[in-house]
Amino acid sequence: MNIAPLRGFSRQRVTGSGKLVTRLTRVSLGVALMLAVHGAVKAQNPTPNTEAPKKVNIRPPESKAARPEPFDGASVEKMSDQCVTLDTENGAIVIEMLPAAAPESVRNFLNLAETGALDTTTFSRVVKGFVIQGGNLSTSENWNAELAARMSRHLPDEPGNLKHVRGIVSMARGDEPNSATTHFFILVADGPHLDGKFAAFGRVIRGMEVADAINRAPSENEKPVVPVRIKHADVSQCQKLKTEN
């Protein structure tokens, strides 16, 4: 996966040796954090193969407590009632949440949508006839240290019983246990070899034709020639969206 050039940092003139050292230290820390994120997300790509699932741990290593987000502590019942609409440049994709299968993956996705973290990001990877992949926050027009920190938070592995069939939304992850962060993929074809290995957490209920169009668009080495941008991600009650359909 190619990560977009780092944005959000600009050179500023400072005076005084103390101020200069402080500013350089802050910039160095920010660059170090973004480089760490770059390395962590490289492997988060589901591939169309038949490799046997690997045993994974239940929980990720302890990390520094993050700032509370809208769906932190939300019940499975509350999350089950939510749908996420990805308003893309090609049209809308509506996804219903399935938290009974992967509650922390759903919580993470709802928080990303509700806080605006997915806004202006792109579907930065496509595998023809297989998946489209989004959630790379470094493709955002608002890329900054805060989004870099958000993308460095790891999720517990939740390989549930949901089958990876067309329309399923699942978390991308690397080879290491508990390595999912913000990357997700939408299947445009069945992927049974992913069952029990990736955390399926949602299902497209409207807009599969949009996902298909994104998947068919020209690409080189799984990178879209013109990546489709998510203009805005919205969280709404599923019942209202289904009624409107």
C-alpha positions as CSV (number, residue, x, y, z in Angstrom):
1,M,0.0,0.0,0.0
2,N,1.3,3.4,-0.9
3,I,0.9,6.1,1.8
4,A,0.2,9.6,0.6
5,P,2.9,12.3,1.2
6,L,2.8,13.7,4.7
7,R,0.8,16.9,4.9
8,G,-0.2,19.3,7.7
9,F,3.3,20.5,8.7
10,S,4.9,23.7,7.4
11,R,8.1,25.4,8.2
12,Q,7.9,28.3,10.6
13,R,10.6,30.8,11.4
14,V,11.6,31.0,15.1
15,T,14.0,33.1,17.1
16,G,16.0,32.2,20.1
17,S,17.9,29.0,20.6
18,G,15.5,27.6,23.2
19,K,12.4,28.1,21.0
20,L,14.2,26.6,18.0
21,V,15.1,23.4,20.0
22,T,11.6,23.1,21.2
23,R,10.1,23.5,17.8
24,L,12.5,21.1,16.2
25,T,11.8,18.5,18.9
26,R,8.0,18.8,18.3
27,V,8.5,18.4,14.5
28,S,10.8,15.5,15.0
29,L,8.3,13.7,17.2
30,G,5.5,14.3,14.7
31,V,7.6,13.0,11.8
32,A,8.6,10.0,13.9
33,L,5.0,9.2,14.7
34,M,3.9,9.4,11.0
35,L,6.8,7.2,9.9
36,A,5.8,4.6,12.5
37,V,2.3,4.7,11.2
38,H,3.6,4.3,7.6
39,G,5.4,1.1,8.5
40,A,2.5,-0.3,10.5
41,V,-0.1,-0.1,7.8
42,K,1.9,-1.4,4.8
43,A,0.8,-5.0,5.4
44,Q,-2.9,-4.4,6.0
45,N,-4.0,-5.9,2.7
46,P,-6.4,-8.8,2.3
47,T,-5.2,-10.9,-0.7
48,P,-7.1,-13.4,-2.8
49,N,-5.3,-16.6,-1.7
50,T,-6.0,-19.8,0.2
51,E,-3.5,-19.4,3.0
52,A,-4.6,-21.2,6.2
53,P,-5.8,-18.8,9.0
54,K,-3.2,-18.1,11.7
55,K,-3.9,-18.3,15.4
56,V,-4.3,-14.8,16.9
57,N,-4.3,-13.4,20.3
58,I,-7.5,-12.1,22.1
59,R,-6.3,-8.6,23.1
60,P,-3.6,-6.2,21.8
61,P,-0.8,-4.9,23.9
62,E,-1.8,-2.2,26.4
63,S,-1.3,1.3,25.0
64,K,-1.8,4.8,26.2
65,A,-5.4,5.7,26.9
66,A,-7.0,7.5,24.0
67,R,-9.5,10.4,24.2
68,P,-13.1,9.1,24.5
69,E,-15.0,9.0,21.2
70,P,-18.8,9.1,20.5
71,F,-19.4,5.3,20.5
72,D,-17.0,4.3,23.3
73,G,-19.0,2.3,25.8
74,A,-22.0,1.9,23.5
75,S,-24.0,-1.3,23.8
76,V,-24.2,-3.9,21.1
77,E,-27.9,-3.1,20.8
78,K,-27.2,0.6,20.2
79,M,-24.5,-0.1,17.6
80,S,-26.8,-2.6,15.8
81,D,-29.2,0.2,15.0
82,Q,-26.6,2.3,13.2
83,C,-25.8,2.5,9.5
84,V,-22.9,4.3,8.0
85,T,-23.3,6.1,4.7
86,L,-20.1,6.7,2.7
87,D,-20.9,9.6,0.3
88,T,-18.3,9.0,-2.3
89,E,-17.5,10.9,-5.5
90,N,-19.2,8.0,-7.4
91,G,-22.3,7.8,-5.2
92,A,-23.4,6.6,-1.8
93,I,-22.5,3.3,-0.2
94,V,-24.7,2.4,2.8
95,I,-23.4,-0.1,5.4
96,E,-25.3,-1.7,8.2
97,M,-23.3,-2.6,11.3
98,L,-23.1,-6.2,12.7
99,P,-21.6,-5.7,16.1
100,A,-22.7,-9.1,17.5
101,A,-19.9,-10.6,15.2
102,A,-17.2,-8.0,15.9
103,P,-18.2,-5.3,18.5
104,E,-14.8,-3.5,18.7
105,S,-14.4,-3.3,14.9
106,V,-17.9,-1.8,14.7
107,R,-17.2,0.6,17.5
108,N,-14.0,1.7,15.7
109,F,-15.7,2.2,12.4
110,L,-18.6,4.2,13.9
111,N,-16.2,6.4,15.7
112,L,-14.2,7.0,12.6
113,A,-17.3,8.0,10.7
114,E,-18.9,10.1,13.5
115,T,-15.7,12.1,14.2
116,G,-15.1,12.9,10.5
117,A,-11.8,10.9,10.3
118,L,-13.0,9.2,7.1
119,D,-14.0,12.5,5.4
120,T,-11.9,13.2,2.3
121,T,-10.0,9.9,2.5
122,T,-9.9,7.7,-0.6
123,F,-10.3,4.1,-1.6
124,S,-6.6,3.7,-2.1
125,R,-6.4,0.1,-3.1
126,V,-8.4,-2.2,-5.4
127,V,-8.0,-5.8,-6.3
128,K,-9.9,-6.4,-9.5
129,G,-13.0,-8.6,-9.0
130,F,-12.2,-9.0,-5.3
131,V,-12.1,-6.0,-3.0
132,I,-11.9,-2.2,-2.6
133,Q,-10.0,-0.9,0.4
134,G,-10.4,2.4,2.3
135,G,-9.7,3.8,5.7
136,N,-6.1,5.0,5.0
137,L,-6.3,8.2,6.9
138,S,-3.1,9.5,5.4
139,T,-5.0,10.1,2.1
140,S,-7.2,12.7,3.9
141,E,-7.0,16.3,2.8
142,N,-6.8,17.0,6.5
143,W,-3.9,14.7,7.3
144,N,-2.2,15.7,10.5
145,A,-0.6,14.4,13.7
146,E,-4.0,13.7,15.3
147,L,-5.1,11.5,12.4
148,A,-1.7,9.8,12.4
149,A,-2.1,9.0,16.1
150,R,-5.7,7.7,15.4
151,M,-4.3,5.4,12.7
152,S,-1.7,3.9,15.1
153,R,-4.3,2.5,17.5
154,H,-4.7,-1.3,17.2
155,L,-7.8,-3.4,17.5
156,P,-8.2,-6.8,19.0
157,D,-8.7,-9.6,16.4
158,E,-12.3,-10.5,16.0
159,P,-12.5,-13.3,13.4
160,G,-16.2,-14.3,14.0
161,N,-18.6,-16.5,12.2
162,L,-19.7,-14.1,9.4
163,K,-18.8,-15.4,6.0
164,H,-16.8,-13.2,3.7
165,V,-19.3,-13.0,0.8
166,R,-20.0,-10.2,-1.7
167,G,-21.1,-7.0,0.1
168,I,-19.4,-7.8,3.4
169,V,-17.3,-5.1,5.0
170,S,-14.3,-6.3,7.0
171,M,-11.2,-4.9,8.8
172,A,-7.8,-5.2,7.0
173,R,-4.9,-6.3,9.1
174,G,-1.3,-7.3,8.8
175,D,0.4,-10.6,9.5
176,E,0.9,-9.8,13.2
177,P,-1.9,-10.4,15.7
178,N,-4.1,-7.5,16.6
179,S,-2.7,-5.3,13.8
180,A,-6.0,-3.9,12.4
181,T,-6.2,-0.1,12.7
182,T,-8.5,2.0,10.4
183,H,-8.2,0.2,7.1
184,F,-11.3,-1.6,5.9
185,F,-12.3,-3.4,2.7
186,I,-15.6,-4.1,0.9
187,L,-15.9,-7.4,-1.0
188,V,-17.2,-7.2,-4.5
189,A,-16.9,-11.0,-4.8
190,D,-16.9,-13.9,-2.3
191,G,-13.7,-14.5,-0.4
192,P,-14.1,-17.7,1.7
193,H,-10.3,-17.9,2.4
194,L,-10.7,-14.8,4.6
195,D,-13.2,-16.5,6.9
196,G,-11.9,-16.9,10.4
197,K,-8.9,-14.6,9.6
198,F,-10.4,-11.1,9.2
199,A,-13.0,-9.4,11.3
200,A,-16.2,-9.0,9.2
201,F,-18.3,-6.3,10.8
202,G,-20.7,-4.8,8.3
203,R,-22.8,-5.4,5.2
204,V,-23.6,-3.1,2.3
205,I,-27.3,-2.7,2.0
206,R,-27.3,-0.1,-0.7
207,G,-24.7,1.1,-3.3
208,M,-23.0,-2.1,-4.3
209,E,-23.1,-0.7,-7.9
210,V,-20.8,2.1,-6.6
211,A,-18.4,-0.4,-5.1
212,D,-18.4,-2.3,-8.4
213,A,-17.6,0.9,-10.3
214,I,-14.7,1.8,-8.0
215,N,-13.4,-1.8,-8.4
216,R,-13.6,-1.6,-12.2
217,A,-11.8,1.7,-12.6
218,P,-8.3,1.8,-14.0
219,S,-5.5,0.9,-11.6
220,E,-1.9,-0.1,-11.6
221,N,-0.4,-2.6,-9.1
222,E,-3.7,-2.4,-7.1
223,K,-3.4,1.4,-6.9
224,P,-6.3,3.3,-8.6
225,V,-5.1,5.7,-11.3
226,V,-7.7,8.2,-10.0
227,P,-8.6,7.2,-6.4
228,V,-12.3,7.8,-5.5
229,R,-12.7,10.1,-2.5
230,I,-15.2,9.7,0.4
231,K,-16.6,13.2,0.6
232,H,-18.3,12.6,3.9
233,A,-19.2,9.6,6.2
234,D,-22.5,9.9,8.1
235,V,-23.9,7.8,10.9
236,S,-27.7,7.4,11.0
237,Q,-30.4,5.0,12.3
238,C,-30.7,2.0,9.9
239,Q,-34.4,1.8,10.2
240,K,-34.8,5.4,8.8
241,L,-32.5,4.6,5.9
242,K,-34.3,1.3,5.1
243,T,-37.6,3.1,5.1
244,E,-36.4,5.7,2.7
245,N,-35.1,3.0,0.3
